[in-house]
Amino acid sequence: MSNLTSTEQTATDMPATISKFGYELLRDTLLPELLGKNTPEILYWAGKRLARKYPLQTMDEIIDFYEKASWGTLILKKETKSEMEFELVSPLLSSRNSTKAEHFFQLEAGFLAQQIEYHKETITEAYEHPAKKGYKAVFTVKWDKKDQTT
């Protein structure tokens, strides 16, 4: 049984306000400073590692995770036999889209790749396509059924 009171449990389920400054301070300033030129690769693999710690069973759970992590609203736009296309929408994405950084959404891409890999049971990779403007990013997740994980 949890040590939290029912009031505390209810409070944790309520949406919190995210400071855009705090978000940008960590994502756009601190992480690139700490990780250096390998920032995109490290963030991608960090996303995959997070997905291994939080394996999700359904697409709805993945979408919910993105919301709870304040990454934005994840929308499945289309799916074929070897590819899925997602759109990530959030007001926090606008400043990241307007910079010239090469590591826009690698954390989110890696997480998505690993989650889809679990679902498809095949080696999966995600590629980001940052928008030039606005509040969204697009991810293409690809796999080849010949590359089974099991």
Beta strands, then each sheet from edge to edge (+ up, - down):
strand 1: 73-79
strand 2: 83-89
strand 3: 122-130
strand 4: 136-148
sheet 1: 1+ 2- 4+ 3-
end
